[in-house]
Amino acid sequence: MSIYKKIFKQTAIYGLATVFPKLLGFFLVSFHTSFMANNVYGEYNIVFSIMMFFNVVLAFGMETAFFRFYNLREDKQEVVNNSLLYLSITSILFLVFGLWTQNYWSSYLQVDAKIIQYLIWILVLDALVIIPFSKLRANQRPTFYSAVKIGNVIVNVSLNIFFLYLLPQLAQAYPDSFFDSIYTEGQQVQYVFLANLIASGLTLLVFASDYIKIRFHFNMELGKQMIKYGFPVMIGGLAFAINESFDKILLGRLLPPEIALTEVGKYAACYKLGLFMVLFRQAYTLGIEPFFFNYAKNEDAPTKYATITKYFAIIGSLIMLTVIVFVDLLKPIMIPNPTYWEAMKVVPLIILANFCLGIYANLSVWYKLRDKTMIGAYISIFGAVLTIVLNYALIPIWSYVGSAIATLLAYGSMMLISYVLGNRYYPIPYDKKAIVGYTAMSVGLSALYFYVFRENYWIGMAFIAIFVGLLIKNEGKLIRTLMK
């Protein structure tokens, strides 16, 4: 099997693991926005953003460190053992500290203590499955990986439907029953996180055998190397979490209190309409990261990386244009409540930002392979600082539009910086003319359609046809390779 076919096959299966759960997750967006007022949905997204930040802290870059040392060392079980022991110890310490200080965090964040308690347990359970999932990817078992991921989301979605839709009706229909005893009106956010907690617990049970087989011996030398490698990745992850989620937190802090949660709710809902670019980027990253490490020893690695990046740019550019043309048809399906639609203006900015992030994922290969992950951390820190500064500067002027602009500028800057530094440390012969050309054309046609001809689908489809026609003319051979 050719290397490109293998990559796309794995990306397709990982894509299923990403697409299907995300589709169900975006069903939840539709479901939540139907049952939650803007301000309640805003509160949920602020808490979820905080959870994303602590997810990175608990992971401590161990996923990337695991891939690096799993491919370098002969005793692979020792790498698995070290990783599991490290995350188990840190997770237990976090659990004890979190439960001990939960009332403080509840008061500081102005969130119900029960939600904080659920949040702490979810974070711990999710941290404990990082290495089992990574091992499946390293051993190229994408089908089982996908099945567990999909199962987690099915449980989560089912419980959301039960708690938010069925339970209130059952409690009303059967007073003084079990259903009535577990139902509390107005606790939608609490029920959403309870559903997440149950799903996370069941996922950990699937990987119970990994912990049953664990050897209580920690290789200190290997541990130091993994922590040293993973720390910059964690710093970069924190910076990414800031880029991805702090805009919602800062919106809640910087806007007037009477409108803050409502504006966060609108922005968070429309932010999710970047669905297909996010799915493509995430599925691609899941499939490509193990390949980068596995193929690094080959002499033609730089050429292969360049070709794969061109694939990403072409497909991503087409996805961006197509989604922006048809986003108003998706809008009533994904966000049926029209009170959220005011924030639709941010959608093209968020899609382009995610495209830039995908290009950055390609360009970041050099510092991972050269063991210069601290440089990657510096790039991410720069992006995070830029995100915070621009949010503080732009939110008072343009509200959530300012946050979307900040996200785009942060990811775009990280992409450019990584390209410049990569040319110095690990030159890769990218087809710059093609990548820049197709991206610029897609951005230009998307902007022209969305801001001038919006909802004129004949013009939108003509723009897509022009773009596809140019691709067929210039990249016929490449397209035939992709189709095979």
N, C-alpha and C positions, 0 to 999 in steps of 0.2 A: 504494500500500500504506500503510495507517495506520501511525503511528509505533509504536503498541503491538504491532501484528502483526509489524512489522519487528524490534522488540526481541526478541519471543518466538521468532521464527524463528531469529534469530542465536543467542539463548541456547540454543535446542534443538540447533543444530549444534555450538556450543561445548560444550554439554552432552554431546554424543556424544564430543567430543574429551576431555572430562573423565571422563564416565561409563565409557566402554569401557576406557580405560587404568586407571582406578581399580578397575573390576571385575576386570581382570586383575591389578592390583596387590593387590587383596584376595584374589584366588586365591593370590597369593604369600604372604599372611598365613597362609592355610590350609596352604599347602605348607611354608612355613618352620617353622610351629609343629608340623607333623607330623615334620619331620626334625631340628629343633633342640630341645635341652633348654632349659628356661626361662632358665638363666643365659647360654647362648650367644645366644639371641634377645635377651636383655637387652643383651649386649655390642654386638650389631649395631645396636640402636636407639640406644645412646649414641653410637656413631660416626656414625650417620645424622643424629642431632640436631646434632652438631658440623658436619657437612657443610651442613646447612640454614643455620646461622649464617653460614658463610663464603660461601655462595651469595649472601646479601644484600649482604655487603661487596663482592664482585666486581661485582654488578649496579649498585651505587651509585645506585639510583633512576633509572637511565637509561631504563627502560621507561616510567615515568610521564612523565619529562621529554620523551621522544621523542614521546608522544602529544600533549603540550601544544604543542610547537613545530612538530610536523608539521602541525597544524591551523592554526597562526598564520601560518606563513611561506609565501610563494609558491614559493620554491625548496626543494621537499620533498627533492630528492636531496641537497642540502647537509646537511640534518638527518640523513638516513640516513648520509651519508659521515662526518660528525662523530661520530655515535654509534658507528659501527663502528670508526673509528680509535681513539677513546678506550678502548673496551672491549678492543680488540686489544692496545694498549700496556700497559694495567694488568694484563691477563691474563698477558702474557709476563713482566712483572716479577714477578708473583705466582708463576708457574711456576718461575722461576729461584730466587727466594728460598725457596720451599717445598721444592724438591728439595735445595737446599743445607743446609737445616735439618731435613730429614726425620728424621734420627736423634734429634735433640733432642725433637721432637714425639712420636716413637715411645716414647721413654723417659718423657716427662712424662705422656702419656696411657695408658701401659702397654698399647699396641696394637702389633701386629706391624708392622715397618717397611714391608713390602710393601703392607699395607692403607693406610698413610699415603701411599705413593707413588700407589696407585690413586686415593685420595681427591683428591689434588692435581690429577691429570690430569682427573678427572671434573669438578671445580669449574671448571677452565679451559675445557674443552669446552662445558660448559653455559653459561658466561658468553658464549661466542662466538656462541651461537644466540639470545640474548635479542632483539637488534634484528631479525634476519630474521623471527622469530616475530611480533614487534610490528608489523612492516611488513605482514604478512599480515592482522593484525587491523585495522590502520588503513585498509588498502585494501579491507576487507570481503571477505576471501577465507577464510571460515571452513571451507569444504570441504577446501581444500588444507592449511590449518592442522591440521584434525582428522586428515587422512590421515597427516601426518608424525608427529604426537603418538602416534597409534595404532600406527604402524609401529615407533616407538621402543620402545613397551612390549611389542609382540609379540616383538621381538628379545630384549629383556631377559628376559621370561618364559621364552622358549624356551631361552636360555642357562642360566637358573637350573635348569630341568628337566634340562638336559644335565649341568651341573657337579655338582648335588647328588644326582641320581637315577641317571642313565645312566652317568656316568663311573666311579663306584665299582664298578658291576657290570662294565663293560667292562674295567677295570683288573684285577679279580679273575679274569675269564674268560680274559683274554689277557695273562698275565704276560710281562714283557720286551718289551711292545709299545709303540707310541706312546702309547696311552691310559695305560698303567702309568707311563710316564716323566713325564707331566704331572699325575698324580694324587698328592696328598699327603693322607693321612688326617687328619681333625680340623681342616681349614682351611675350614670352611663359610662363615664370614664373609668370608674372603679371596675365595672363589669368587663370592659374591654381588656384591661390589664389582667384580670383574673383569667380570662380566656387564654391570653398569651402565656400566663404562668402554667396552666394545665398542659398546654401544647408543648411547652419547653420541657416539662417534667417527663412527659411520655417519650419525647425524642431522646432524652438522656437514657431512659430505660432500654431503648433499642441498642445503645452502645455499652450496655452494662458489662458485656464480656471483655471489653477493652480494659475496664477497671478491675475485673476479677483476675485478669492475667498480669496485672501490674506487678513489677518487682520493686520492693522497697529498698532500692539501692540507687543513689543519685551520683552520677559521674560528675564530680566537681569541675574537672578541667573542661569537659564538654559543656557543662552547664554555664560556665563563665563565657565560653565562646558564643553560645547561643544567646545568652543575655546581652553580650556586647553587640552581637549582630542585630538582635531584635529591638534593642532600645531605640536606635534611630528610626526604625520602622514604626515603632509605637509613637514617637514624637511626630513623625510624618502623618500617622493615622489620626492623632489628636488634631493636627492642623487640618486634615481633611474633614474631620467631624465638625470643626469650627466652620469651614467653608460650606459644608452641607447643611448644617443645622442651626448654627448660631444666629442666622438671620431671623428665624422665628422667635428665638429667645430675646434678641435685641429689639425686634418689633414690639414684643410684649412689654419691654422696659422703656423704650424711647417714645412710643406714641402715647397720647393722652389716655389715662386709665379707662375712661368711659367708652373708648372705641378700640383699645388695643387688642383684646381677645377676638373681637369681631373681625378686625383686619387680618390678624394672624390666621383665622379660620378660612377666610376667602383666599388668601395667598397660598396657604398650605394645600387647599383643595386643587386650585388651578396649577400649582407646581407639579402635581401628580400627572398632569396631561402631557408631560414630557415622557410618558410611559415607554414608547417604543424605542426611543434613543437610549433610555436608561437600561432597558432590557437587552438591547444589542450590546451596549458597552459592558454590562455586567457579565453576560454570557461569554462574550469574547475574552474578558479578563480571566474568568475561571478556566477557560480552555487553554489560554495562551501562556499563563504564568508557569505551569509545570514544563511546558515545551521550551521556554526560554532557558531554563536551567538544564534540562535534559540535553539540549542540542548545542550548548555553549562550547563544547570541546571540538566540534566539527569546524574544519577550515572555512567552509562556505557559510558559516553562521551569520555574519553581517549581511550577506546577500539575501539569505532567506528572511532575515528580520526586515530588510528593506521592502521585499516583495509583500510580506504579510501586512506591513504598515500601509502599503498602497491599497491592498484589498480592503483594509478597514476604512480608509479615507473614501474610497469609491462607494462602498455599500453605505457607510454612514452619511455621506452627502445625499445619496438618493433617499434614505430613510428620513432625513431632516426635511427635505423638500416635500415629500409625500405626506408626512404627518402634519406639517404646517398647512398644506392645502386642505386636508380633510379634518382638521382639528375641530371645526365647528359642528361637524356631524357626530364626532365622538363626545362632544361636550354634554348634550342632554342624556347620553347613556351613562357616562361616568359620573357626572355631577347633575342629577336631575333637579336639584333645588336651584332655581334661577337667582336666588339671593347671593350665590357665590360667584356668578359669572362676571361680576365687575372686574375681577382680577385677571381676566383672560389675556389682557395686554402683556402679561409677563411670559406667556408660553413660548414665543419664539426665542426669547433671551435664554430661557432655561434649557431649551432643546440644544441651542448652539453651545451653551456652557457645558453640557454633558458630552457633546461631540468633542470639544476641546479637551475634556478630561480623558476621553478615550484615546485621543492622539497622545496625550501625556503618558498614559499607561504604556503605550508602545515605546515612547522615547525614554522611559525610565529604566529600560532594560540595562543600560550601560552601568549605572551605579550599583545595581544589584549584582551584576556579574563581576564587577571590579571590586566588590566588597567595600564600596564607598557609600554605604547606606546613610551615613551622616550627611553627605551632600544632598541626598534625597530629602532628608529631614529638614535641612536648611531651606530647600526650595519650597517645601510644604509650609514651613514656618513663615516664609515670606508671603505665601498665598494667604495664610491665616491672618497675619498682621494686616495685609491689604484688605481682606474681607472685613475685619473689625473696623478699621479706619474709614473705609468707604461706607459701611453701614451707618456709623455714627454721623458721617458727613451728609449722606443722601437720604436717610430715612426721614429726618425732619422736613426735607423738601419734597420728596416724591413718595413717601411711605414705602409700600412693598415693591414698587417699581425700582426704587433705589436699591433695595435688597437684591433684586434680580440682576441689575446692572453690576453690582458689587460681585456677585457670584460669577458672572461672565468674565469680568476683568481679572478676577483672581485666577480662574482656571486658564484663561488665555495667557496670562503672564507666566504661570508655572510651565505651560507647554513650551513657550518660547525660550525660557531660561534653560530648561532641560535640553532642548535642541542645541543651543549654543555650547553648553558644557559637554554634552555628549560628543560633539564634533571634536572636542579636545581630548577626551579620555578614551573614547571607544568609537572611532569614526564608522559610520554606517552609510552606504551609498543610497540614500533615499532618493526617490524620483520626485524631487522638490517641485519641478514644473507641473507635473500631473497632480500631485497632492494639493498644492496651493491653487492651481487652476480650477479643479473640480469643486474644491471647498468654496472658493470665491464665487463661482457661478451659482452653486446651490444657495449660498447666503444671499446673493443678489436677487435671484428669482423668488426666494422665500420672502424677503423683505418687501419686494415689489408687490407680490400677491397679497400678503397679510395686511399691509398698511395702505394699499391703493385699490386692489381688486378683490378684497376679502368676500368670501361666499359666492363669488362668480366662478363656479366650478368648471365651466368650459375653458376659461382662461387658465385656471389652475392646472387642469389636465393637459392643456397645450404646453404649459411650462415644463411639466413632467416629461411629456413626449420629446420636447426639445433637448432636455437633459439626457434622456435615455438614448436618443438618436446620436448625440455627440459621443456618448460612451461606446455605442456600437461601432461608430466610425473610427474612433481612436483606439479602442481597447477590445476589438473583436476577438483577438486571440486570448486575451486575459479572461473575457466573459465566457468563452467556450471552455476554458480550463475550469472556471468556477462552476459552470453548469454540469461538467462531468463529475 
